Amino acid sequence: MKILITGSSGFIGFHLSKLLLDEGNIVHGFDSMNNYYDVQLKKSRLKNFNKL
């Protein structure tokens, strides 16, 4: 299944995306990468997806 996740590099979006990927789904993530909290943390989370 193809799924779009908004806020995919935030806490909830990241963990939801990872769960869905682990289940074999195709996940398209979108995040504004604003500085509401640490952007470096968000970027490091996105690097985890590139490894999958």
N, CA, C and O atoms as CSV, one atom per row, in Angstrom:
chain,resi,resn,atom,element,x,y,z
A,1,MET,N,N,0.844,-1.168,0.000
A,1,MET,CA,C,0.000,0.000,0.000
A,1,MET,C,C,0.895,1.237,0.000
A,1,MET,O,O,1.944,1.244,0.644
A,2,LYS,N,N,0.491,2.270,-0.709
A,2,LYS,CA,C,1.195,3.542,-0.711
A,2,LYS,C,C,0.522,4.476,0.283
A,2,LYS,O,O,-0.699,4.637,0.278
A,3,ILE,N,N,1.342,5.091,1.139
A,3,ILE,CA,C,0.804,5.935,2.204
A,3,ILE,C,C,1.585,7.245,2.263
A,3,ILE,O,O,2.812,7.245,2.162
A,4,LEU,N,N,0.876,8.360,2.427
A,4,LEU,CA,C,1.490,9.676,2.595
A,4,LEU,C,C,1.434,10.046,4.074
A,4,LEU,O,O,0.368,10.032,4.689
A,5,ILE,N,N,2.589,10.374,4.632
A,5,ILE,CA,C,2.678,10.781,6.033
A,5,ILE,C,C,3.153,12.234,6.072
A,5,ILE,O,O,4.218,12.556,5.544
A,6,THR,N,N,2.366,13.106,6.695
A,6,THR,CA,C,2.808,14.482,6.895
A,6,THR,C,C,3.505,14.560,8.249
A,6,THR,O,O,3.136,13.866,9.196
A,7,GLY,N,N,4.509,15.411,8.320
A,7,GLY,CA,C,5.280,15.512,9.558
A,7,GLY,C,C,6.143,14.277,9.778
A,7,GLY,O,O,6.333,13.840,10.913
A,8,SER,N,N,6.658,13.722,8.702
A,8,SER,CA,C,7.342,12.433,8.762
A,8,SER,C,C,8.685,12.444,9.486
A,8,SER,O,O,9.208,11.380,9.818
A,9,SER,N,N,9.244,13.603,9.733
A,9,SER,CA,C,10.507,13.621,10.481
A,9,SER,C,C,10.312,14.078,11.926
A,9,SER,O,O,11.285,14.225,12.666
A,10,GLY,N,N,9.082,14.300,12.325
A,10,GLY,CA,C,8.774,14.572,13.728
A,10,GLY,C,C,8.694,13.267,14.505
A,10,GLY,O,O,8.842,12.191,13.926
A,11,PHE,N,N,8.467,13.350,15.778
A,11,PHE,CA,C,8.487,12.159,16.626
A,11,PHE,C,C,7.440,11.125,16.209
A,11,PHE,O,O,7.776,9.972,15.939
A,12,ILE,N,N,6.192,11.532,16.156
A,12,ILE,CA,C,5.121,10.590,15.836
A,12,ILE,C,C,5.203,10.148,14.377
A,12,ILE,O,O,5.094,8.959,14.076
A,13,GLY,N,N,5.394,11.105,13.477
A,13,GLY,CA,C,5.468,10.774,12.053
A,13,GLY,C,C,6.606,9.838,11.722
A,13,GLY,O,O,6.455,8.944,10.889
A,14,PHE,N,N,7.750,10.032,12.367
A,14,PHE,CA,C,8.906,9.164,12.135
A,14,PHE,C,C,8.601,7.736,12.554
A,14,PHE,O,O,8.844,6.796,11.797
A,15,HIS,N,N,8.070,7.571,13.755
A,15,HIS,CA,C,7.806,6.223,14.264
A,15,HIS,C,C,6.669,5.539,13.493
A,15,HIS,O,O,6.708,4.329,13.271
A,16,LEU,N,N,5.671,6.307,13.092
A,16,LEU,CA,C,4.604,5.752,12.273
A,16,LEU,C,C,5.147,5.319,10.912
A,16,LEU,O,O,4.825,4.235,10.426
A,17,SER,N,N,5.965,6.163,10.308
A,17,SER,CA,C,6.557,5.831,9.008
A,17,SER,C,C,7.404,4.572,9.094
A,17,SER,O,O,7.328,3.700,8.228
A,18,LYS,N,N,8.209,4.483,10.141
A,18,LYS,CA,C,9.065,3.308,10.315
A,18,LYS,C,C,8.224,2.047,10.477
A,18,LYS,O,O,8.540,1.016,9.883
A,19,LEU,N,N,7.172,2.113,11.264
A,19,LEU,CA,C,6.283,0.968,11.463
A,19,LEU,C,C,5.666,0.528,10.131
A,19,LEU,O,O,5.641,-0.661,9.812
A,20,LEU,N,N,5.174,1.488,9.370
A,20,LEU,CA,C,4.549,1.167,8.091
A,20,LEU,C,C,5.554,0.597,7.092
A,20,LEU,O,O,5.228,-0.321,6.339
A,21,LEU,N,N,6.765,1.132,7.082
A,21,LEU,CA,C,7.810,0.593,6.209
A,21,LEU,C,C,8.172,-0.835,6.610
A,21,LEU,O,O,8.347,-1.705,5.757
A,22,ASP,N,N,8.281,-1.062,7.903
A,22,ASP,CA,C,8.598,-2.408,8.397
A,22,ASP,C,C,7.521,-3.417,8.015
A,22,ASP,O,O,7.806,-4.606,7.877
A,23,GLU,N,N,6.296,-2.955,7.846
A,23,GLU,CA,C,5.193,-3.830,7.442
A,23,GLU,C,C,5.141,-4.036,5.930
A,23,GLU,O,O,4.284,-4.763,5.430
A,24,GLY,N,N,6.065,-3.391,5.197
A,24,GLY,CA,C,6.135,-3.588,3.754
A,24,GLY,C,C,5.393,-2.561,2.922
A,24,GLY,O,O,5.243,-2.743,1.714
A,25,ASN,N,N,4.928,-1.491,3.535
A,25,ASN,CA,C,4.227,-0.440,2.807
A,25,ASN,C,C,5.216,0.499,2.143
A,25,ASN,O,O,6.390,0.546,2.509
A,26,ILE,N,N,4.734,1.238,1.172
A,26,ILE,CA,C,5.512,2.310,0.542
A,26,ILE,C,C,5.074,3.607,1.198
A,26,ILE,O,O,3.895,3.957,1.166
A,27,VAL,N,N,6.018,4.315,1.789
A,27,VAL,CA,C,5.694,5.533,2.527
A,27,VAL,C,C,6.314,6.739,1.829
A,27,VAL,O,O,7.513,6.765,1.552
A,28,HIS,N,N,5.492,7.719,1.553
A,28,HIS,CA,C,5.947,9.007,1.040
A,28,HIS,C,C,5.801,9.990,2.193
A,28,HIS,O,O,4.692,10.236,2.668
A,29,GLY,N,N,6.913,10.548,2.641
A,29,GLY,CA,C,6.893,11.452,3.775
A,29,GLY,C,C,7.032,12.902,3.357
A,29,GLY,O,O,7.736,13.225,2.400
A,30,PHE,N,N,6.355,13.763,4.082
A,30,PHE,CA,C,6.430,15.195,3.852
A,30,PHE,C,C,6.626,15.872,5.200
A,30,PHE,O,O,5.936,15.558,6.169
A,31,ASP,N,N,7.580,16.811,5.254
A,31,ASP,CA,C,7.789,17.580,6.478
A,31,ASP,C,C,8.325,18.947,6.092
A,31,ASP,O,O,9.151,19.058,5.185
A,32,SER,N,N,7.869,19.975,6.764
A,32,SER,CA,C,8.306,21.334,6.441
A,32,SER,C,C,9.703,21.636,6.975
A,32,SER,O,O,10.306,22.637,6.589
A,33,MET,N,N,10.218,20.793,7.849
A,33,MET,CA,C,11.560,20.962,8.425
A,33,MET,C,C,11.722,22.334,9.073
A,33,MET,O,O,12.793,22.935,8.996
A,34,ASN,N,N,10.665,22.828,9.707
A,34,ASN,CA,C,10.767,24.104,10.398
A,34,ASN,C,C,11.548,23.932,11.700
A,34,ASN,O,O,11.894,22.811,12.075
A,35,ASN,N,N,11.818,25.016,12.374
A,35,ASN,CA,C,12.652,24.933,13.574
A,35,ASN,C,C,11.824,24.909,14.857
A,35,ASN,O,O,12.253,25.432,15.886
A,36,TYR,N,N,10.635,24.300,14.796
A,36,TYR,CA,C,9.826,24.143,16.011
A,36,TYR,C,C,10.627,23.373,17.053
A,36,TYR,O,O,10.571,23.682,18.243
A,37,TYR,N,N,11.364,22.381,16.603
A,37,TYR,CA,C,12.405,21.779,17.428
A,37,TYR,C,C,13.558,21.380,16.546
A,37,TYR,O,O,13.485,21.537,15.328
A,38,ASP,N,N,14.603,20.876,17.120
A,38,ASP,CA,C,15.904,20.669,16.491
A,38,ASP,C,C,15.835,20.086,15.076
A,38,ASP,O,O,15.441,18.936,14.887
A,39,VAL,N,N,16.220,20.889,14.095
A,39,VAL,CA,C,16.206,20.462,12.703
A,39,VAL,C,C,17.250,19.371,12.467
A,39,VAL,O,O,17.033,18.486,11.640
A,40,GLN,N,N,18.375,19.418,13.176
A,40,GLN,CA,C,19.399,18.379,13.027
A,40,GLN,C,C,18.840,17.016,13.441
A,40,GLN,O,O,19.164,16.003,12.822
A,41,LEU,N,N,18.022,16.983,14.459
A,41,LEU,CA,C,17.383,15.740,14.883
A,41,LEU,C,C,16.473,15.214,13.776
A,41,LEU,O,O,16.463,14.017,13.489
A,42,LYS,N,N,15.722,16.096,13.168
A,42,LYS,CA,C,14.846,15.693,12.059
A,42,LYS,C,C,15.660,15.143,10.899
A,42,LYS,O,O,15.288,14.134,10.299
A,43,LYS,N,N,16.765,15.799,10.581
A,43,LYS,CA,C,17.615,15.340,9.478
A,43,LYS,C,C,18.223,13.969,9.778
A,43,LYS,O,O,18.339,13.132,8.882
A,44,SER,N,N,18.606,13.740,11.016
A,44,SER,CA,C,19.177,12.435,11.361
A,44,SER,C,C,18.116,11.340,11.271
A,44,SER,O,O,18.434,10.203,10.924
A,45,ARG,N,N,16.874,11.663,11.576
A,45,ARG,CA,C,15.790,10.685,11.424
A,45,ARG,C,C,15.596,10.336,9.958
A,45,ARG,O,O,15.378,9.173,9.617
A,46,LEU,N,N,15.674,11.338,9.087
A,46,LEU,CA,C,15.499,11.071,7.651
A,46,LEU,C,C,16.615,10.191,7.111
A,46,LEU,O,O,16.386,9.397,6.199
A,47,LYS,N,N,17.813,10.318,7.657
A,47,LYS,CA,C,18.916,9.456,7.221
A,47,LYS,C,C,18.616,7.994,7.518
A,47,LYS,O,O,19.052,7.113,6.777
A,48,ASN,N,N,17.874,7.721,8.594
A,48,ASN,CA,C,17.490,6.339,8.891
A,48,ASN,C,C,16.634,5.743,7.776
A,48,ASN,O,O,16.751,4.554,7.478
A,49,PHE,N,N,15.786,6.542,7.164
A,49,PHE,CA,C,14.943,6.044,6.088
A,49,PHE,C,C,15.767,5.722,4.848
A,49,PHE,O,O,15.452,4.778,4.124
A,50,ASN,N,N,16.805,6.487,4.599
A,50,ASN,CA,C,17.637,6.244,3.445
A,50,ASN,C,C,18.373,4.909,3.547
A,50,ASN,O,O,18.780,4.343,2.532
A,51,LYS,N,N,18.543,4.406,4.773
A,51,LYS,CA,C,19.226,3.146,4.990
A,51,LYS,C,C,18.320,1.943,4.738
A,51,LYS,O,O,18.805,0.829,4.541
A,52,LEU,N,N,16.989,2.168,4.744
A,52,LEU,CA,C,16.051,1.048,4.590
A,52,LEU,C,C,15.940,0.604,3.156
A,52,LEU,O,O,15.193,-0.327,2.854
